[in-house]
Amino acid sequence: MASKGADRYDAQFHKALEGDRFADTYPGSILTKLTVEKLSDAIAEWRTEALSGPLGRRNRSAKAIEGMDTRAIAYVAIRRSTDNLSLFPEIDRAKAAWDKYNDARRDMW
């Protein structure tokens, strides 16, 4: 019965990777949860600093997000960045190693 749960997890994981949706996987969701607050705080700090300084290119970008929620901005940025992780070949090698490990684990039972 436990192997069915593992199979379902693996199927969902690989389906998400094939669709370039690494953020929908368990590791991707953990990465998102751990980084949203930090990035949100950094965006808020940058925005405050940029809006208080002299006019320039940075201020125009800060002006564009002036009324927006920094948590939402951080969430969207992290989700998009995390989705792009599945485009790197290192992820494919890690996925192949994970598959090999899972196949060996299933053979034990």
Biopython code that builds the backbone (N, CA, C, O; Angstrom):
import numpy as np
from Bio.PDB.StructureBuilder import StructureBuilder

atoms = [
    (1, "MET", "N", (0.817, -1.191, 0.000)),
    (1, "MET", "CA", (0.000, 0.000, 0.000)),
    (1, "MET", "C", (0.865, 1.259, 0.000)),
    (1, "MET", "O", (0.540, 2.247, -0.660)),
    (2, "ALA", "N", (1.962, 1.213, 0.743)),
    (2, "ALA", "CA", (2.852, 2.376, 0.805)),
    (2, "ALA", "C", (3.477, 2.656, -0.555)),
    (2, "ALA", "O", (3.758, 3.805, -0.894)),
    (3, "SER", "N", (3.692, 1.596, -1.333)),
    (3, "SER", "CA", (4.301, 1.804, -2.644)),
    (3, "SER", "C", (3.355, 2.546, -3.586)),
    (3, "SER", "O", (3.810, 3.253, -4.485)),
    (4, "LYS", "N", (2.044, 2.393, -3.389)),
    (4, "LYS", "CA", (1.096, 3.139, -4.222)),
    (4, "LYS", "C", (1.203, 4.633, -3.952)),
    (4, "LYS", "O", (1.129, 5.444, -4.875)),
    (5, "GLY", "N", (1.377, 4.995, -2.688)),
    (5, "GLY", "CA", (1.559, 6.407, -2.340)),
    (5, "GLY", "C", (2.847, 6.958, -2.928)),
    (5, "GLY", "O", (2.881, 8.082, -3.428)),
    (6, "ALA", "N", (3.904, 6.160, -2.864)),
    (6, "ALA", "CA", (5.189, 6.581, -3.435)),
    (6, "ALA", "C", (5.081, 6.706, -4.948)),
    (6, "ALA", "O", (5.631, 7.635, -5.541)),
    (7, "ASP", "N", (4.370, 5.770, -5.572)),
    (7, "ASP", "CA", (4.177, 5.832, -7.020)),
    (7, "ASP", "C", (3.389, 7.079, -7.413)),
    (7, "ASP", "O", (3.716, 7.742, -8.398)),
    (8, "ARG", "N", (2.357, 7.392, -6.643)),
    (8, "ARG", "CA", (1.535, 8.573, -6.928)),
    (8, "ARG", "C", (2.380, 9.847, -6.784)),
    (8, "ARG", "O", (2.305, 10.752, -7.615)),
    (9, "TYR", "N", (3.184, 9.897, -5.716)),
    (9, "TYR", "CA", (4.064, 11.058, -5.510)),
    (9, "TYR", "C", (5.034, 11.206, -6.683)),
    (9, "TYR", "O", (5.201, 12.300, -7.222)),
    (10, "ASP", "N", (5.666, 10.106, -7.072)),
    (10, "ASP", "CA", (6.616, 10.150, -8.185)),
    (10, "ASP", "C", (5.943, 10.594, -9.476)),
    (10, "ASP", "O", (6.504, 11.385, -10.234)),
    (11, "ALA", "N", (4.740, 10.084, -9.726)),
    (11, "ALA", "CA", (4.019, 10.458, -10.943)),
    (11, "ALA", "C", (3.704, 11.952, -10.948)),
    (11, "ALA", "O", (3.879, 12.624, -11.964)),
    (12, "GLN", "N", (3.240, 12.466, -9.816)),
    (12, "GLN", "CA", (2.933, 13.898, -9.723)),
    (12, "GLN", "C", (4.198, 14.736, -9.868)),
    (12, "GLN", "O", (4.191, 15.779, -10.523)),
    (13, "PHE", "N", (5.281, 14.274, -9.255)),
    (13, "PHE", "CA", (6.554, 14.994, -9.322)),
    (13, "PHE", "C", (7.042, 15.084, -10.764)),
    (13, "PHE", "O", (7.415, 16.161, -11.229)),
    (14, "HIS", "N", (7.041, 13.967, -11.467)),
    (14, "HIS", "CA", (7.537, 13.949, -12.844)),
    (14, "HIS", "C", (6.616, 14.708, -13.788)),
    (14, "HIS", "O", (7.081, 15.347, -14.731)),
    (15, "LYS", "N", (5.321, 14.639, -13.540)),
    (15, "LYS", "CA", (4.377, 15.390, -14.369)),
    (15, "LYS", "C", (4.618, 16.891, -14.208)),
    (15, "LYS", "O", (4.575, 17.639, -15.184)),
    (16, "ALA", "N", (4.870, 17.323, -12.984)),
    (16, "ALA", "CA", (5.155, 18.738, -12.734)),
    (16, "ALA", "C", (6.460, 19.155, -13.411)),
    (16, "ALA", "O", (6.541, 20.242, -13.983)),
    (17, "LEU", "N", (7.479, 18.298, -13.350)),
    (17, "LEU", "CA", (8.754, 18.629, -13.990)),
    (17, "LEU", "C", (8.621, 18.697, -15.504)),
    (17, "LEU", "O", (9.220, 19.561, -16.145)),
    (18, "GLU", "N", (7.844, 17.798, -16.070)),
    (18, "GLU", "CA", (7.662, 17.802, -17.517)),
    (18, "GLU", "C", (6.953, 19.063, -17.979)),
    (18, "GLU", "O", (7.201, 19.545, -19.084)),
    (19, "GLY", "N", (6.081, 19.595, -17.151)),
    (19, "GLY", "CA", (5.360, 20.815, -17.495)),
    (19, "GLY", "C", (6.058, 22.074, -17.024)),
    (19, "GLY", "O", (5.448, 23.143, -17.005)),
    (20, "ASP", "N", (7.331, 21.975, -16.642)),
    (20, "ASP", "CA", (8.096, 23.113, -16.126)),
    (20, "ASP", "C", (7.384, 23.786, -14.958)),
    (20, "ASP", "O", (7.321, 25.013, -14.879)),
    (21, "ARG", "N", (6.854, 22.975, -14.061)),
    (21, "ARG", "CA", (6.161, 23.485, -12.876)),
    (21, "ARG", "C", (6.829, 22.912, -11.626)),
    (21, "ARG", "O", (6.175, 22.268, -10.806)),
    (22, "PHE", "N", (8.118, 23.148, -11.489)),
    (22, "PHE", "CA", (8.861, 22.644, -10.339)),
    (22, "PHE", "C", (8.301, 23.212, -9.039)),
    (22, "PHE", "O", (8.385, 22.564, -7.996)),
    (23, "ALA", "N", (7.736, 24.403, -9.088)),
    (23, "ALA", "CA", (7.169, 25.026, -7.882)),
    (23, "ALA", "C", (5.987, 24.231, -7.344)),
    (23, "ALA", "O", (5.635, 24.371, -6.172)),
    (24, "ASP", "N", (5.368, 23.398, -8.177)),
    (24, "ASP", "CA", (4.232, 22.584, -7.733)),
    (24, "ASP", "C", (4.665, 21.297, -7.042)),
    (24, "ASP", "O", (3.827, 20.578, -6.497)),
    (25, "THR", "N", (5.946, 21.001, -7.057)),
    (25, "THR", "CA", (6.437, 19.804, -6.377)),
    (25, "THR", "C", (6.640, 20.110, -4.899)),
    (25, "THR", "O", (6.656, 21.273, -4.495)),
    (26, "TYR", "N", (6.794, 19.068, -4.101)),
    (26, "TYR", "CA", (7.010, 19.273, -2.669)),
    (26, "TYR", "C", (8.281, 20.083, -2.390)),
    (26, "TYR", "O", (8.231, 21.033, -1.609)),
    (27, "PRO", "N", (9.427, 19.733, -3.010)),
    (27, "PRO", "CA", (10.623, 20.556, -2.770)),
    (27, "PRO", "C", (10.438, 22.004, -3.223)),
    (27, "PRO", "O", (10.922, 22.931, -2.573)),
    (28, "GLY", "N", (9.742, 22.192, -4.331)),
    (28, "GLY", "CA", (9.491, 23.552, -4.813)),
    (28, "GLY", "C", (8.613, 24.350, -3.873)),
    (28, "GLY", "O", (8.838, 25.544, -3.674)),
    (29, "SER", "N", (7.609, 23.698, -3.289)),
    (29, "SER", "CA", (6.724, 24.413, -2.358)),
    (29, "SER", "C", (7.454, 24.766, -1.069)),
    (29, "SER", "O", (7.215, 25.828, -0.494)),
    (30, "ILE", "N", (8.338, 23.889, -0.611)),
    (30, "ILE", "CA", (9.135, 24.192, 0.582)),
    (30, "ILE", "C", (10.062, 25.378, 0.300)),
    (30, "ILE", "O", (10.190, 26.282, 1.126)),
    (31, "LEU", "N", (10.698, 25.368, -0.859)),
    (31, "LEU", "CA", (11.570, 26.473, -1.247)),
    (31, "LEU", "C", (10.793, 27.788, -1.279)),
    (31, "LEU", "O", (11.288, 28.817, -0.819)),
    (32, "THR", "N", (9.595, 27.752, -1.814)),
    (32, "THR", "CA", (8.758, 28.947, -1.871)),
    (32, "THR", "C", (8.411, 29.432, -0.475)),
    (32, "THR", "O", (8.538, 30.620, -0.178)),
    (33, "LYS", "N", (7.974, 28.517, 0.384)),
    (33, "LYS", "CA", (7.589, 28.907, 1.746)),
    (33, "LYS", "C", (8.751, 29.506, 2.526)),
    (33, "LYS", "O", (8.566, 30.448, 3.297)),
    (34, "LEU", "N", (9.942, 28.964, 2.328)),
    (34, "LEU", "CA", (11.103, 29.432, 3.086)),
    (34, "LEU", "C", (11.635, 30.784, 2.617)),
    (34, "LEU", "O", (12.318, 31.469, 3.377)),
    (35, "THR", "N", (11.338, 31.174, 1.394)),
    (35, "THR", "CA", (11.957, 32.379, 0.847)),
    (35, "THR", "C", (11.021, 33.560, 0.638)),
    (35, "THR", "O", (11.493, 34.679, 0.435)),
    (36, "VAL", "N", (9.714, 33.349, 0.681)),
    (36, "VAL", "CA", (8.774, 34.444, 0.402)),
    (36, "VAL", "C", (8.942, 35.603, 1.381)),
    (36, "VAL", "O", (9.012, 36.757, 0.959)),
    (37, "GLU", "N", (9.007, 35.321, 2.657)),
    (37, "GLU", "CA", (9.113, 36.391, 3.662)),
    (37, "GLU", "C", (10.387, 37.211, 3.492)),
    (37, "GLU", "O", (10.356, 38.440, 3.552)),
    (38, "LYS", "N", (11.506, 36.525, 3.279)),
    (38, "LYS", "CA", (12.784, 37.232, 3.136)),
    (38, "LYS", "C", (12.784, 38.135, 1.908)),
    (38, "LYS", "O", (13.223, 39.283, 1.976)),
    (39, "LEU", "N", (12.294, 37.616, 0.792)),
    (39, "LEU", "CA", (12.254, 38.425, -0.422)),
    (39, "LEU", "C", (11.256, 39.564, -0.278)),
    (39, "LEU", "O", (11.513, 40.672, -0.749)),
    (40, "SER", "N", (10.134, 39.311, 0.359)),
    (40, "SER", "CA", (9.135, 40.357, 0.583)),
    (40, "SER", "C", (9.721, 41.507, 1.401)),
    (40, "SER", "O", (9.510, 42.676, 1.078)),
    (41, "ASP", "N", (10.449, 41.171, 2.448)),
    (41, "ASP", "CA", (11.094, 42.206, 3.269)),
    (41, "ASP", "C", (12.129, 42.985, 2.460)),
    (41, "ASP", "O", (12.226, 44.206, 2.582)),
    (42, "ALA", "N", (12.897, 42.281, 1.640)),
    (42, "ALA", "CA", (13.918, 42.940, 0.819)),
    (42, "ALA", "C", (13.276, 43.867, -0.214)),
    (42, "ALA", "O", (13.787, 44.957, -0.468)),
    (43, "ILE", "N", (12.171, 43.445, -0.804)),
    (43, "ILE", "CA", (11.469, 44.280, -1.782)),
    (43, "ILE", "C", (10.923, 45.532, -1.105)),
    (43, "ILE", "O", (11.046, 46.634, -1.639)),
    (44, "ALA", "N", (10.322, 45.363, 0.067)),
    (44, "ALA", "CA", (9.769, 46.511, 0.796)),
    (44, "ALA", "C", (10.871, 47.503, 1.159)),
    (44, "ALA", "O", (10.687, 48.713, 1.033)),
    (45, "GLU", "N", (12.004, 46.996, 1.605)),
    (45, "GLU", "CA", (13.134, 47.865, 1.964)),
    (45, "GLU", "C", (13.659, 48.605, 0.737)),
    (45, "GLU", "O", (13.913, 49.808, 0.792)),
    (46, "TRP", "N", (13.821, 47.879, -0.371)),
    (46, "TRP", "CA", (14.300, 48.500, -1.603)),
    (46, "TRP", "C", (13.322, 49.556, -2.095)),
    (46, "TRP", "O", (13.727, 50.643, -2.507)),
    (47, "ARG", "N", (12.041, 49.235, -2.051)),
    (47, "ARG", "CA", (11.027, 50.172, -2.528)),
    (47, "ARG", "C", (11.039, 51.458, -1.704)),
    (47, "ARG", "O", (10.973, 52.555, -2.258)),
    (48, "THR", "N", (11.123, 51.323, -0.389)),
    (48, "THR", "CA", (11.161, 52.498, 0.487)),
    (48, "THR", "C", (12.390, 53.351, 0.190)),
    (48, "THR", "O", (12.297, 54.574, 0.091)),
    (49, "GLU", "N", (13.529, 52.704, 0.048)),
    (49, "GLU", "CA", (14.774, 53.419, -0.244)),
    (49, "GLU", "C", (14.722, 54.092, -1.613)),
    (49, "GLU", "O", (15.144, 55.239, -1.759)),
    (50, "ALA", "N", (14.211, 53.387, -2.605)),
    (50, "ALA", "CA", (14.173, 53.921, -3.964)),
    (50, "ALA", "C", (13.193, 55.085, -4.088)),
    (50, "ALA", "O", (13.452, 56.033, -4.829)),
    (51, "LEU", "N", (12.090, 55.024, -3.381)),
    (51, "LEU", "CA", (11.105, 56.101, -3.470)),
    (51, "LEU", "C", (11.536, 57.343, -2.692)),
    (51, "LEU", "O", (11.028, 58.435, -2.944)),
    (52, "SER", "N", (12.454, 57.189, -1.762)),
    (52, "SER", "CA", (12.899, 58.345, -0.983)),
    (52, "SER", "C", (14.122, 59.027, -1.605)),
    (52, "SER", "O", (14.491, 60.124, -1.188)),
    (53, "GLY", "N", (14.741, 58.402, -2.576)),
    (53, "GLY", "CA", (15.950, 58.952, -3.192)),
    (53, "GLY", "C", (15.632, 59.878, -4.355)),
    (53, "GLY", "O", (14.467, 60.181, -4.616)),
    (54, "PRO", "N", (16.683, 60.331, -5.062)),
    (54, "PRO", "CA", (16.479, 61.213, -6.213)),
    (54, "PRO", "C", (15.842, 60.453, -7.378)),
    (54, "PRO", "O", (15.857, 59.223, -7.416)),
    (55, "LEU", "N", (15.295, 61.195, -8.307)),
    (55, "LEU", "CA", (14.652, 60.578, -9.464)),
    (55, "LEU", "C", (15.672, 59.799, -10.282)),
    (55, "LEU", "O", (16.851, 60.149, -10.332)),
    (56, "GLY", "N", (15.208, 58.768, -10.903)),
    (56, "GLY", "CA", (16.100, 57.949, -11.718)),
    (56, "GLY", "C", (15.395, 56.678, -12.148)),
    (56, "GLY", "O", (14.202, 56.490, -11.907)),
    (57, "ARG", "N", (16.143, 55.831, -12.775)),
    (57, "ARG", "CA", (15.587, 54.595, -13.320)),
    (57, "ARG", "C", (15.040, 53.681, -12.221)),
    (57, "ARG", "O", (13.971, 53.095, -12.389)),
    (58, "ARG", "N", (15.751, 53.551, -11.109)),
    (58, "ARG", "CA", (15.297, 52.687, -10.018)),
    (58, "ARG", "C", (13.957, 53.163, -9.472)),
    (58, "ARG", "O", (13.091, 52.362, -9.121)),
    (59, "ASN", "N", (13.807, 54.463, -9.409)),
    (59, "ASN", "CA", (12.590, 54.997, -8.820)),
    (59, "ASN", "C", (11.367, 54.715, -9.688)),
    (59, "ASN", "O", (10.265, 54.519, -9.175)),
    (60, "ARG", "N", (11.564, 54.695, -10.991)),
    (60, "ARG", "CA", (10.426, 54.385, -11.860)),
    (60, "ARG", "C", (9.945, 52.958, -11.640)),
    (60, "ARG", "O", (8.740, 52.704, -11.644)),
    (61, "SER", "N", (10.873, 52.023, -11.448)),
    (61, "SER", "CA", (10.435, 50.651, -11.181)),
    (61, "SER", "C", (9.769, 50.558, -9.825)),
    (61, "SER", "O", (8.782, 49.839, -9.666)),
    (62, "ALA", "N", (10.293, 51.273, -8.846)),
    (62, "ALA", "CA", (9.678, 51.259, -7.515)),
    (62, "ALA", "C", (8.303, 51.908, -7.564)),
    (62, "ALA", "O", (7.383, 51.476, -6.871)),
    (63, "LYS", "N", (8.164, 52.938, -8.375)),
    (63, "LYS", "CA", (6.876, 53.627, -8.512)),
    (63, "LYS", "C", (5.828, 52.673, -9.098)),
    (63, "LYS", "O", (4.653, 52.742, -8.739)),
    (64, "ALA", "N", (6.256, 51.789, -9.995)),
    (64, "ALA", "CA", (5.326, 50.846, -10.632)),
    (64, "ALA", "C", (4.741, 49.857, -9.630)),
    (64, "ALA", "O", (3.622, 49.378, -9.816)),
    (65, "ILE", "N", (5.484, 49.549, -8.573)),
    (65, "ILE", "CA", (4.991, 48.583, -7.579)),
    (65, "ILE", "C", (4.623, 49.255, -6.261)),
    (65, "ILE", "O", (4.488, 48.591, -5.233)),
    (66, "GLU", "N", (4.464, 50.571, -6.298)),
    (66, "GLU", "CA", (4.238, 51.331, -5.071)),
    (66, "GLU", "C", (3.021, 50.859, -4.288)),
    (66, "GLU", "O", (3.111, 50.727, -3.067)),
    (67, "GLY", "N", (1.920, 50.607, -4.915)),
    (67, "GLY", "CA", (0.710, 50.225, -4.195)),
    (67, "GLY", "C", (0.500, 48.724, -4.063)),
    (67, "GLY", "O", (-0.515, 48.287, -3.522)),
    (68, "MET", "N", (1.435, 47.943, -4.544)),
    (68, "MET", "CA", (1.264, 46.490, -4.558)),
    (68, "MET", "C", (1.751, 45.851, -3.261)),
    (68, "MET", "O", (2.606, 46.394, -2.561)),
    (69, "ASP", "N", (1.190, 44.698, -2.964)),
    (69, "ASP", "CA", (1.590, 43.922, -1.794)),
    (69, "ASP", "C", (2.933, 43.246, -2.081)),
    (69, "ASP", "O", (3.070, 42.520, -3.065)),
    (70, "THR", "N", (3.910, 43.486, -1.226)),
    (70, "THR", "CA", (5.245, 42.926, -1.472)),
    (70, "THR", "C", (5.262, 41.404, -1.337)),
    (70, "THR", "O", (6.073, 40.737, -1.980)),
    (71, "ARG", "N", (4.380, 40.850, -0.512)),
    (71, "ARG", "CA", (4.304, 39.382, -0.404)),
    (71, "ARG", "C", (3.844, 38.773, -1.724)),
    (71, "ARG", "O", (4.350, 37.733, -2.144)),
    (72, "ALA", "N", (2.887, 39.421, -2.372)),
    (72, "ALA", "CA", (2.396, 38.913, -3.660)),
    (72, "ALA", "C", (3.490, 38.997, -4.721)),
    (72, "ALA", "O", (3.673, 38.069, -5.509)),
    (73, "ILE", "N", (4.208, 40.103, -4.735)),
    (73, "ILE", "CA", (5.308, 40.261, -5.692)),
    (73, "ILE", "C", (6.368, 39.188, -5.452)),
    (73, "ILE", "O", (6.847, 38.556, -6.394)),
    (74, "ALA", "N", (6.726, 38.990, -4.197)),
    (74, "ALA", "CA", (7.740, 37.989, -3.847)),
    (74, "ALA", "C", (7.267, 36.590, -4.226)),
    (74, "ALA", "O", (8.042, 35.797, -4.759)),
    (75, "TYR", "N", (6.004, 36.285, -3.954)),
    (75, "TYR", "CA", (5.467, 34.961, -4.257)),
    (75, "TYR", "C", (5.530, 34.675, -5.759)),
    (75, "TYR", "O", (5.979, 33.608, -6.178)),
    (76, "VAL", "N", (5.079, 35.628, -6.552)),
    (76, "VAL", "CA", (5.082, 35.433, -8.007)),
    (76, "VAL", "C", (6.514, 35.293, -8.525)),
    (76, "VAL", "O", (6.789, 34.438, -9.367)),
    (77, "ALA", "N", (7.418, 36.122, -8.029)),
    (77, "ALA", "CA", (8.816, 36.061, -8.478)),
    (77, "ALA", "C", (9.457, 34.723, -8.119)),
    (77, "ALA", "O", (10.165, 34.129, -8.931)),
    (78, "ILE", "N", (9.207, 34.259, -6.913)),
    (78, "ILE", "CA", (9.808, 32.993, -6.478)),
    (78, "ILE", "C", (9.197, 31.818, -7.224)),
    (78, "ILE", "O", (9.914, 30.905, -7.633)),
    (79, "ARG", "N", (7.881, 31.830, -7.406)),
    (79, "ARG", "CA", (7.238, 30.741, -8.158)),
    (79, "ARG", "C", (7.812, 30.657, -9.569)),
    (79, "ARG", "O", (8.136, 29.573, -10.052)),
    (80, "ARG", "N", (7.932, 31.795, -10.216)),
    (80, "ARG", "CA", (8.434, 31.799, -11.593)),
    (80, "ARG", "C", (9.896, 31.343, -11.638)),
    (80, "ARG", "O", (10.290, 30.575, -12.515)),
    (81, "SER", "N", (10.680, 31.821, -10.694)),
    (81, "SER", "CA", (12.089, 31.416, -10.638)),
    (81, "SER", "C", (12.218, 29.929, -10.341)),
    (81, "SER", "O", (13.059, 29.248, -10.928)),
    (82, "THR", "N", (11.395, 29.428, -9.440)),
    (82, "THR", "CA", (11.435, 28.014, -9.077)),
    (82, "THR", "C", (10.994, 27.141, -10.250)),
    (82, "THR", "O", (11.558, 26.071, -10.474)),
    (83, "ASP", "N", (9.993, 27.591, -10.993)),
    (83, "ASP", "CA", (9.576, 26.840, -12.178)),
    (83, "ASP", "C", (10.717, 26.729, -13.182)),
    (83, "ASP", "O", (10.866, 25.702, -13.845)),
    (84, "ASN", "N", (11.508, 27.765, -13.294)),
    (84, "ASN", "CA", (12.625, 27.751, -14.241)),
    (84, "ASN", "C", (13.743, 26.809, -13.817)),
    (84, "ASN", "O", (14.599, 26.466, -14.633)),
    (85, "LEU", "N", (13.751, 26.385, -12.557)),
    (85, "LEU", "CA", (14.774, 25.436, -12.115)),
    (85, "LEU", "C", (14.705, 24.135, -12.899)),
    (85, "LEU", "O", (15.728, 23.486, -13.115)),
    (86, "SER", "N", (13.508, 23.749, -13.328)),
    (86, "SER", "CA", (13.370, 22.483, -14.046)),
    (86, "SER", "C", (13.957, 22.560, -15.452)),
    (86, "SER", "O", (14.044, 21.544, -16.140)),
    (87, "LEU", "N", (14.355, 23.744, -15.880)),
    (87, "LEU", "CA", (14.950, 23.885, -17.205)),
    (87, "LEU", "C", (16.451, 23.608, -17.204)),
    (87, "LEU", "O", (17.057, 23.482, -18.268)),
    (88, "PHE", "N", (17.052, 23.511, -16.022)),
    (88, "PHE", "CA", (18.489, 23.300, -15.923)),
    (88, "PHE", "C", (18.823, 21.814, -16.026)),
    (88, "PHE", "O", (18.117, 20.981, -15.458)),
    (89, "PRO", "N", (19.891, 21.477, -16.746)),
    (89, "PRO", "CA", (20.261, 20.064, -16.906)),
    (89, "PRO", "C", (20.623, 19.386, -15.590)),
    (89, "PRO", "O", (20.491, 18.168, -15.467)),
    (90, "GLU", "N", (21.081, 20.161, -14.601)),
    (90, "GLU", "CA", (21.428, 19.563, -13.312)),
    (90, "GLU", "C", (20.199, 18.922, -12.673)),
    (90, "GLU", "O", (20.297, 17.889, -12.012)),
    (91, "ILE", "N", (19.050, 19.546, -12.877)),
    (91, "ILE", "CA", (17.811, 19.005, -12.333)),
    (91, "ILE", "C", (17.500, 17.675, -13.011)),
    (91, "ILE", "O", (17.031, 16.742, -12.359)),
    (92, "ASP", "N", (17.756, 17.580, -14.314)),
    (92, "ASP", "CA", (17.516, 16.323, -15.022)),
    (92, "ASP", "C", (18.416, 15.216, -14.481)),
    (92, "ASP", "O", (17.984, 14.072, -14.336)),
    (93, "ARG", "N", (19.664, 15.558, -14.185)),
    (93, "ARG", "CA", (20.570, 14.555, -13.612)),
    (93, "ARG", "C", (20.112, 14.151, -12.219)),
    (93, "ARG", "O", (20.173, 12.977, -11.854)),
    (94, "ALA", "N", (19.658, 15.121, -11.449)),
    (94, "ALA", "CA", (19.157, 14.812, -10.103)),
    (94, "ALA", "C", (17.902, 13.953, -10.200)),
    (94, "ALA", "O", (17.711, 13.031, -9.407)),
    (95, "LYS", "N", (17.051, 14.258, -11.170)),
    (95, "LYS", "CA", (15.836, 13.473, -11.370)),
    (95, "LYS", "C", (16.189, 12.033, -11.744)),
    (95, "LYS", "O", (15.565, 11.094, -11.251)),
    (96, "ALA", "N", (17.176, 11.858, -12.603)),
    (96, "ALA", "CA", (17.598, 10.510, -13.000)),
    (96, "ALA", "C", (18.150, 9.743, -11.800)),
    (96, "ALA", "O", (17.878, 8.553, -11.637)),
    (97, "ALA", "N", (18.927, 10.430, -10.962)),
    (97, "ALA", "CA", (19.460, 9.782, -9.758)),
    (97, "ALA", "C", (18.331, 9.414, -8.804)),
    (97, "ALA", "O", (18.357, 8.351, -8.183)),
    (98, "TRP", "N", (17.341, 10.292, -8.689)),
    (98, "TRP", "CA", (16.189, 10.023, -7.819)),
    (98, "TRP", "C", (15.412, 8.816, -8.340)),
    (98, "TRP", "O", (15.009, 7.956, -7.556)),
    (99, "ASP", "N", (15.201, 8.744, -9.646)),
    (99, "ASP", "CA", (14.505, 7.602, -10.240)),
    (99, "ASP", "C", (15.259, 6.302, -9.974)),
    (99, "ASP", "O", (14.656, 5.282, -9.641)),
    (100, "LYS", "N", (16.572, 6.349, -10.121)),
    (100, "LYS", "CA", (17.386, 5.157, -9.877)),
    (100, "LYS", "C", (17.256, 4.718, -8.421)),
    (100, "LYS", "O", (17.128, 3.526, -8.138)),
    (101, "TYR", "N", (17.287, 5.673, -7.505)),
    (101, "TYR", "CA", (17.132, 5.374, -6.078)),
    (101, "TYR", "C", (15.760, 4.773, -5.806)),
    (101, "TYR", "O", (15.652, 3.777, -5.090)),
    (102, "ASN", "N", (14.720, 5.362, -6.365)),
    (102, "ASN", "CA", (13.365, 4.862, -6.133)),
    (102, "ASN", "C", (13.166, 3.470, -6.708)),
    (102, "ASN", "O", (12.505, 2.631, -6.096)),
    (103, "ASP", "N", (13.733, 3.222, -7.881)),
    (103, "ASP", "CA", (13.616, 1.890, -8.471)),
    (103, "ASP", "C", (14.297, 0.846, -7.588)),
    (103, "ASP", "O", (13.771, -0.251, -7.398)),
    (104, "ALA", "N", (15.457, 1.185, -7.054)),
    (104, "ALA", "CA", (16.168, 0.261, -6.162)),
    (104, "ALA", "C", (15.377, 0.052, -4.876)),
    (104, "ALA", "O", (15.331, -1.058, -4.347)),
    (105, "ARG", "N", (14.765, 1.099, -4.381)),
    (105, "ARG", "CA", (13.986, 1.006, -3.145)),
    (105, "ARG", "C", (12.752, 0.119, -3.350)),
    (105, "ARG", "O", (12.398, -0.672, -2.475)),
    (106, "ARG", "N", (12.114, 0.253, -4.489)),
    (106, "ARG", "CA", (10.926, -0.564, -4.767)),
    (106, "ARG", "C", (11.292, -2.038, -4.911)),
    (106, "ARG", "O", (10.525, -2.919, -4.522)),
    (107, "ASP", "N", (12.475, -2.296, -5.477)),
    (107, "ASP", "CA", (12.910, -3.676, -5.650)),
    (107, "ASP", "C", (13.174, -4.358, -4.314)),
    (107, "ASP", "O", (13.091, -5.582, -4.210)),
    (108, "MET", "N", (13.493, -3.566, -3.290)),
    (108, "MET", "CA", (13.740, -4.141, -1.962)),
    (108, "MET", "C", (12.460, -4.724, -1.376)),
    (108, "MET", "O", (12.513, -5.727, -0.664)),
    (109, "TRP", "N", (11.346, -4.133, -1.653)),
    (109, "TRP", "CA", (10.080, -4.573, -1.057)),
    (109, "TRP", "C", (9.481, -5.621, -1.939)),
    (109, "TRP", "O", (8.407, -6.141, -1.637)),
]
sb = StructureBuilder()
sb.init_structure("model")
sb.init_model(0)
sb.init_chain("A")
sb.init_seg("    ")
for serial, (resi, resn, name, xyz) in enumerate(atoms, 1):
    if name == "N":
        sb.init_residue(resn, " ", resi, " ")
    sb.init_atom(name, np.array(xyz, "f"), 0.0, 1.0, " ", f" {name:<3s}", serial, name[0])
structure = sb.get_structure()
